[in-house]
Amino acid sequence: MARRSASEDSMTLPAFKLAPVAGAVARPSTRLREPAVAPAVVRRRARLADLDCRLHCSIIGTCMTTAELRKLVARFAACDVRHASDLEIHEEGVCLAGAGGDGCKALQKALDERHAASVRRFGAARDPAALLELWNEAVAAGDVPGAYWAAMTHPDATPEVRQAAFGQVHMLSHLVGAANRADIRRLVALEKENAELREKVERQQARLHEAATLRDAALREAEALRARLHAVPQAAPDLEAEAARLRDELGASAAALAREAGRRDAAEQQAAAARADAREAARELAEARARAEAAQAEAEVLERTVETAAHPAQGGLDALRGRRIVYVGGRPGTTQALKALVESAGGAFAAHDGGIEDRKGLLAAAVARADLVVFPVDCIDHDSMARLKRTCERHQVPYSPLRTAGVGSFIALAARLGGQAVIKSHSAL
């Protein structure tokens, strides 16, 4: 039977805490009793600490920005936030939510303040059906963060409602990568439009400069005519007509200047908006290119390894010779391929699924005997990752996260280790 990953467990198991089952009905007594008064039902929103820990990752990642989370982590977690990556900050936030205490309360307060409008709007729902309808309307309108927090903590949120919202947010995360190619095309179009707008602004500025020059010349000419009017009274009628003509021309020039100024302002606003869009698109393109370069590097290393399968040292796997590698998480099929790859290079390979089917108590013993611990970040949950890091640090065993559970990521790591020679020898091998 194929092993299930941690992400599959989180989708099949209920992502919420079950209410306690009421006790057995008491046997009737022969004594008369006073009528029982039903206690008043208190409607209270669920707190972050009340929710199942498997929901914390999606809530923290969806409903809070990295900047907000970084400030809270700096207050409540022993983490160097100035040098920590966004992933490490996210992991610390999820740990704070699962640990309870002051850090969890601060997260609750920040989420309530940020999404107060959504919480008030969802407060109108009085049953699970109305709550689910509000959630679906918010998703259709693109208002996911606030609606997700309001729905998960609503007093009438049932396990089915929470599971439905969790599933939709989970699937939305898979759609983010599909937008990269469209963003690149949009960036190219924006750059072209930006260049056209810049040329248009330059032409308009040139026309404005020309109009301003004509206006200044007309003003000087009008001043000269006015001076001649005062100096030669007998020529006043002709000069007055000339002055009126010049005033008309000056008015027309001023009107043209005003029109050009308005066009220039509009063009500058369009250019500023285009530059902002271009910067955002450039940032997204840089991220997409970085991911593509990492994938390409892994593919190249994998191709070289396949081409030199008969000579592991030439394929960049010589660093694995005589080393014991402990691989935590991953997929069963890929794990078997990695085991064969490491053993063909002269190393030892031990796999542990992180506690899904293998006992968690065996993980510490396997780590203590390892030269290097490797785990893919896309196939291991945050709690297991944090525990694994602490176990490695306690036994002073180096560890390295992999971008994916694919063979290419593992071979790329082996190639880097071969160039740096950072794996220590283990006396047991």
C-alpha positions as CSV (number, residue, x, y, z in Angstrom):
1,M,0.0,0.0,0.0
2,A,1.3,3.4,-0.9
3,R,2.2,5.7,1.9
4,R,0.2,8.9,2.4
5,S,2.0,12.3,2.7
6,A,1.4,14.7,5.5
7,S,-0.5,17.0,3.2
8,E,-2.8,14.2,2.2
9,D,-3.5,13.4,5.9
10,S,-4.4,17.0,6.6
11,M,-7.0,16.8,3.8
12,T,-8.6,13.5,4.8
13,L,-8.6,14.0,8.6
14,P,-11.1,16.6,10.1
15,A,-9.2,19.9,10.4
16,F,-11.0,21.0,13.6
17,K,-11.6,19.9,17.2
18,L,-14.6,17.8,18.0
19,A,-17.0,18.9,20.8
20,P,-17.2,16.4,23.7
21,V,-20.0,13.9,23.5
22,A,-22.8,14.3,26.0
23,G,-22.9,11.7,28.8
24,A,-25.5,9.0,29.1
25,V,-29.1,9.9,30.1
26,A,-29.6,9.7,33.8
27,R,-32.1,7.1,35.1
28,P,-35.4,8.7,36.2
29,S,-35.9,9.2,39.9
30,T,-39.0,8.6,41.9
31,R,-38.5,11.9,43.7
32,L,-40.1,15.0,42.4
33,R,-37.7,17.7,41.2
34,E,-37.9,21.3,40.4
35,P,-38.2,22.1,36.7
36,A,-34.8,22.4,35.1
37,V,-33.9,25.8,33.7
38,A,-32.0,25.6,30.4
39,P,-28.8,27.5,30.5
40,A,-28.5,30.5,28.2
41,V,-26.6,29.7,25.0
42,V,-23.5,31.9,24.6
43,R,-22.4,32.5,21.1
44,R,-18.7,32.9,21.1
45,R,-16.2,33.0,18.2
46,A,-13.6,30.3,18.2
47,R,-10.1,31.4,19.2
48,L,-7.0,30.6,17.2
49,A,-5.8,28.3,20.0
50,D,-9.1,26.3,19.8
51,L,-8.7,25.4,16.1
52,D,-6.9,22.3,15.0
53,C,-3.2,22.8,14.6
54,R,-3.4,21.7,10.9
55,L,-5.4,24.8,10.2
56,H,-2.8,27.2,11.6
57,C,-0.5,27.0,8.5
58,S,-3.3,28.0,6.1
59,I,-4.6,30.7,8.4
60,I,-1.2,32.3,9.0
61,G,-0.2,32.1,5.4
62,T,-3.5,33.4,4.0
63,C,-4.8,35.9,6.5
64,M,-1.5,37.7,7.5
65,T,1.2,39.5,5.6
66,T,4.8,38.6,6.0
67,A,5.6,42.1,7.3
68,E,3.0,41.8,10.1
69,L,4.1,38.3,11.0
70,R,7.8,39.4,11.1
71,K,6.9,42.0,13.7
72,L,5.1,39.5,15.9
73,V,7.8,36.8,15.6
74,A,10.4,39.4,16.7
75,R,8.4,39.9,19.9
76,F,7.6,36.4,20.9
77,A,10.1,34.0,19.2
78,A,13.8,33.6,19.6
79,C,14.5,34.2,15.9
80,D,16.8,36.6,14.1
81,V,14.1,38.2,12.0
82,R,16.6,40.5,10.2
83,H,18.3,37.5,8.5
84,A,15.4,34.9,8.6
85,S,13.7,34.0,5.3
86,D,10.0,34.4,4.7
87,L,9.6,30.6,5.1
88,E,11.4,30.6,8.5
89,I,9.2,33.5,9.7
90,H,6.1,31.6,8.5
91,E,7.3,28.5,10.4
92,E,7.8,30.5,13.6
93,G,4.3,32.0,13.3
94,V,2.7,28.6,12.9
95,C,4.7,27.4,16.0
96,L,3.4,30.4,18.0
97,A,-0.1,29.6,17.0
98,G,0.2,26.0,18.0
99,A,2.0,26.7,21.3
100,G,-0.7,29.0,22.7
101,G,0.3,31.6,25.3
102,D,1.0,35.3,24.7
103,G,2.3,34.7,21.1
104,C,-1.0,33.0,20.1
105,K,-3.0,35.8,21.8
106,A,-1.1,38.4,19.9
107,L,-1.7,36.6,16.6
108,Q,-5.4,36.4,17.5
109,K,-5.6,40.1,18.2
110,A,-3.7,41.1,15.0
111,L,-6.0,38.9,12.9
112,D,-9.2,40.3,14.6
113,E,-8.0,43.9,14.0
114,R,-7.0,43.4,10.4
115,H,-10.2,41.6,9.4
116,A,-12.7,43.3,11.7
117,A,-14.9,44.3,8.8
118,S,-15.2,40.7,7.6
119,V,-15.9,39.4,11.1
120,R,-18.7,41.9,11.5
121,R,-20.1,41.0,8.0
122,F,-20.0,37.3,8.8
123,G,-21.6,37.9,12.2
124,A,-25.0,38.3,10.4
125,A,-25.0,34.5,9.6
126,R,-27.0,32.5,12.1
127,D,-26.6,29.0,10.8
128,P,-24.0,27.0,8.8
129,A,-25.9,27.3,5.5
130,A,-25.9,31.2,5.7
131,L,-22.2,31.1,6.8
132,L,-21.3,28.9,3.8
133,E,-23.2,31.2,1.4
134,L,-21.3,34.3,2.7
135,W,-18.0,32.4,2.3
136,N,-18.8,31.4,-1.3
137,E,-19.8,35.0,-2.1
138,A,-16.5,36.3,-0.6
139,V,-14.4,33.8,-2.7
140,A,-16.2,34.8,-5.8
141,A,-15.4,38.4,-5.1
142,G,-11.7,37.7,-4.4
143,D,-12.0,38.6,-0.7
144,V,-10.4,35.4,0.7
145,P,-8.1,36.5,3.7
146,G,-10.7,38.2,5.8
147,A,-13.5,35.8,4.9
148,Y,-11.3,32.8,5.7
149,W,-10.6,34.1,9.2
150,A,-14.2,35.1,9.8
151,A,-15.5,31.8,8.6
152,M,-13.0,29.6,10.6
153,T,-13.8,31.4,13.9
154,H,-17.5,31.9,13.4
155,P,-19.7,30.5,16.3
156,D,-21.8,28.5,13.8
157,A,-18.8,27.0,11.9
158,T,-19.4,23.3,11.6
159,P,-16.7,20.7,10.7
160,E,-18.1,20.6,7.2
161,V,-18.0,24.4,6.7
162,R,-14.4,24.5,8.0
163,Q,-13.4,21.6,5.8
164,A,-15.0,23.2,2.7
165,A,-13.2,26.6,3.3
166,F,-9.9,24.8,4.0
167,G,-10.2,22.8,0.8
168,Q,-10.9,25.9,-1.4
169,V,-8.0,27.8,0.1
170,H,-5.7,24.8,-0.4
171,M,-6.6,24.5,-4.0
172,L,-6.3,28.3,-4.6
173,S,-2.6,28.0,-3.6
174,H,-2.0,25.6,-6.5
175,L,-3.3,28.2,-9.0
176,V,-0.6,30.8,-8.1
177,G,2.2,29.3,-10.1
178,A,0.0,29.1,-13.2
179,A,0.0,32.9,-13.5
180,N,3.8,33.3,-14.0
181,R,3.7,33.0,-17.8
182,A,0.8,35.4,-18.1
183,D,2.8,37.9,-15.9
184,I,5.8,37.7,-18.1
185,R,3.7,38.5,-21.2
186,R,2.0,41.4,-19.3
187,L,5.5,42.8,-18.3
188,V,6.6,42.8,-21.9
189,A,3.4,44.7,-22.9
190,L,3.8,47.1,-20.1
191,E,7.4,47.9,-21.0
192,K,6.3,48.6,-24.6
193,E,3.5,50.8,-23.4
194,N,5.8,52.6,-21.0
195,A,8.3,53.4,-23.8
196,E,5.4,54.8,-26.0
197,L,4.1,56.9,-23.1
198,R,7.6,58.3,-22.4
199,E,8.0,59.3,-26.1
200,K,4.6,60.9,-26.0
201,V,5.4,62.9,-22.8
202,E,8.7,64.1,-24.4
203,R,6.8,65.3,-27.5
204,Q,4.2,67.1,-25.4
205,Q,7.0,68.7,-23.3
206,A,8.6,69.9,-26.4
207,R,5.3,71.4,-27.6
208,L,4.8,73.0,-24.2
209,H,8.3,74.5,-24.3
210,E,7.6,75.9,-27.8
211,A,4.2,77.3,-26.7
212,A,5.8,78.9,-23.7
213,T,8.5,80.5,-25.9
214,L,5.8,81.9,-28.2
215,R,3.9,83.3,-25.2
216,D,7.0,85.0,-23.8
217,A,7.7,86.5,-27.2
218,A,4.1,87.7,-27.5
219,L,4.3,89.3,-24.0
220,R,7.5,91.1,-24.9
221,E,6.0,92.3,-28.1
222,A,2.9,93.5,-26.3
223,E,5.0,95.4,-23.7
224,A,7.0,97.0,-26.5
225,L,3.7,98.2,-28.2
226,R,2.4,99.5,-24.9
227,A,5.5,101.6,-24.5
228,R,5.1,102.9,-28.0
229,L,1.5,103.9,-27.3
230,H,2.6,106.0,-24.4
231,A,5.4,107.6,-26.4
232,V,3.4,108.4,-29.6
233,P,-0.2,109.5,-28.7
234,Q,-1.1,110.4,-32.3
235,A,-0.7,106.7,-33.3
236,A,-2.9,105.5,-30.5
237,P,-5.8,104.1,-32.7
238,D,-3.5,101.9,-34.8
239,L,-1.5,100.8,-31.8
240,E,-4.6,100.0,-29.8
241,A,-5.9,97.8,-32.7
242,E,-2.5,96.1,-32.8
243,A,-2.5,95.6,-29.0
244,A,-6.0,94.1,-29.2
245,R,-4.8,91.8,-31.9
246,L,-1.8,90.8,-29.8
247,R,-4.0,90.3,-26.8
248,D,-6.2,88.0,-28.7
249,E,-3.2,86.0,-29.9
250,L,-1.9,85.9,-26.3
251,G,-5.2,84.6,-25.1
252,A,-5.2,81.9,-27.8
253,S,-1.6,81.0,-26.8
254,A,-2.5,80.8,-23.1
255,A,-5.5,78.6,-23.9
256,A,-3.3,76.3,-26.0
257,L,-0.7,76.2,-23.2
258,A,-3.4,75.2,-20.7
259,R,-4.6,72.4,-22.9
260,E,-1.1,71.1,-23.4
261,A,-0.4,71.3,-19.6
262,G,-3.5,69.2,-19.0
263,R,-2.4,66.7,-21.5
264,R,1.0,66.6,-20.0
265,D,-0.4,66.0,-16.5
266,A,-2.6,63.2,-17.8
267,A,0.4,61.6,-19.6
268,E,2.6,61.9,-16.5
269,Q,0.0,60.1,-14.4
270,Q,-0.4,57.4,-17.0
271,A,3.4,57.0,-17.2
272,A,3.7,56.8,-13.3
273,A,1.0,54.1,-13.2
274,A,2.8,52.2,-16.0
275,R,6.1,52.4,-14.2
276,A,4.5,51.1,-11.0
277,D,3.0,48.2,-12.9
278,A,6.3,47.5,-14.7
279,R,8.2,47.4,-11.3
280,E,5.7,45.0,-9.9
281,A,5.8,42.8,-13.0
282,A,9.6,42.9,-12.9
283,R,9.6,41.7,-9.3
284,E,7.2,38.8,-10.1
285,L,9.3,38.0,-13.2
286,A,12.5,37.9,-11.1
287,E,10.9,35.4,-8.7
288,A,9.6,33.3,-11.6
289,R,13.1,33.4,-13.2
290,A,14.7,32.4,-9.9
291,R,12.4,29.4,-9.6
292,A,13.0,28.5,-13.3
293,E,16.8,28.8,-12.9
294,A,16.7,26.5,-9.8
295,A,14.6,23.9,-11.7
296,Q,16.9,24.2,-14.7
297,A,20.0,23.7,-12.6
298,E,18.5,20.6,-11.0
299,A,17.5,19.3,-14.4
300,E,21.1,19.8,-15.7
301,V,22.6,18.0,-12.7
302,L,20.1,15.2,-13.1
303,E,20.9,14.9,-16.8
304,R,24.7,14.8,-16.1
305,T,24.1,12.1,-13.5
306,V,22.1,10.0,-15.8
307,E,24.7,10.4,-18.6
308,T,27.5,9.3,-16.2
309,A,25.5,6.7,-14.2
310,A,28.3,4.2,-14.6
311,H,30.8,6.6,-13.0
312,P,29.1,8.3,-9.9
313,A,32.2,10.4,-9.2
314,Q,31.9,12.0,-12.6
315,G,28.2,12.6,-12.0
316,G,28.8,14.8,-8.9
317,L,27.9,12.0,-6.4
318,D,31.4,11.3,-5.1
319,A,30.6,13.3,-2.0
320,L,28.1,10.5,-0.9
321,R,30.8,7.8,-0.9
322,G,31.2,6.4,2.7
323,R,28.5,8.7,4.1
324,R,25.2,7.8,5.8
325,I,22.3,9.9,4.5
326,V,19.0,10.0,6.5
327,Y,16.1,11.1,4.3
328,V,13.0,12.3,6.1
329,G,9.6,12.7,4.3
330,G,9.4,12.5,0.6
331,R,7.4,10.1,-1.7
332,P,7.8,6.3,-1.6
333,G,8.7,5.9,-5.3
334,T,11.3,8.7,-5.2
335,T,12.7,7.5,-1.9
336,Q,13.5,4.1,-3.5
337,A,15.2,5.8,-6.4
338,L,17.3,7.9,-4.1
339,K,18.3,4.9,-2.0
340,A,19.6,3.1,-5.1
341,L,21.4,6.2,-6.3
342,V,23.2,6.7,-2.9
343,E,24.2,3.1,-2.6
344,S,25.5,3.0,-6.2
345,A,27.7,5.9,-5.2
346,G,29.1,4.0,-2.2
347,G,27.0,5.6,0.5
348,A,24.3,4.4,3.0
349,F,20.8,5.5,2.8
350,A,18.1,5.4,5.5
351,A,14.5,6.8,5.0
352,H,12.0,7.9,7.6
353,D,8.5,9.2,6.7
354,G,8.5,11.6,9.7
355,G,6.0,9.6,11.8
356,I,3.2,8.7,9.3
357,E,3.9,4.9,9.4
358,D,7.4,4.7,10.9
359,R,7.6,5.3,14.7
360,K,8.6,8.8,15.6
361,G,10.9,7.4,18.4
362,L,13.1,5.8,15.7
363,L,13.8,9.2,14.1
364,A,16.1,10.5,16.9
365,A,18.2,7.3,16.8
366,A,18.5,7.5,13.0
367,V,19.5,11.1,13.1
368,A,22.2,10.4,15.8
369,R,23.9,7.9,13.4
370,A,23.7,10.1,10.3
371,D,26.3,12.2,8.5
372,L,23.7,14.3,6.9
373,V,19.9,14.7,7.3
374,V,17.9,15.7,4.2
375,F,14.2,16.6,4.0
376,P,12.0,18.1,1.1
377,V,10.1,21.1,2.3
378,D,7.1,20.3,0.0
379,C,6.5,16.9,1.7
380,I,6.9,17.6,5.4
381,D,4.7,19.6,7.7
382,H,6.0,22.6,9.7
383,D,5.8,20.9,13.1
384,S,7.8,17.9,11.9
385,M,10.3,20.2,10.2
386,A,10.8,22.2,13.4
387,R,11.2,19.0,15.6
388,L,13.7,17.5,13.0
389,K,15.8,20.7,13.1
390,R,16.0,20.7,16.9
391,T,16.9,17.0,16.9
392,C,19.7,17.6,14.4
393,E,21.1,20.5,16.4
394,R,20.9,18.5,19.6
395,H,23.0,15.7,18.0
396,Q,25.2,18.2,16.1
397,V,24.3,16.6,12.8
398,P,24.2,18.8,9.7
399,Y,20.9,19.0,7.9
400,S,19.8,20.5,4.5
401,P,16.3,21.2,3.2
402,L,15.5,20.4,-0.4
403,R,13.3,22.5,-2.7
404,T,11.2,19.5,-3.8
405,A,11.0,15.7,-3.2
406,G,12.2,15.1,-6.8
407,V,15.5,13.3,-7.6
408,G,16.8,16.4,-9.3
409,S,16.8,18.5,-6.0
410,F,18.7,15.7,-4.2
411,I,21.3,15.3,-6.9
412,A,21.8,19.1,-7.1
413,L,22.5,19.0,-3.3
414,A,25.0,16.2,-3.7
415,A,26.8,18.2,-6.4
416,R,27.0,21.3,-4.1
417,L,28.3,19.2,-1.3
418,G,30.9,17.6,-3.6
419,G,32.2,21.1,-4.4
420,Q,32.1,22.4,-0.8
421,A,33.1,19.2,1.1
422,V,31.0,19.9,4.1
423,I,29.7,16.4,5.1
424,K,31.5,15.1,8.2
425,S,32.7,11.4,8.4
426,H,30.8,9.0,10.6
427,S,32.7,6.5,12.7
428,A,30.0,3.8,12.2
429,L,30.6,3.6,8.5
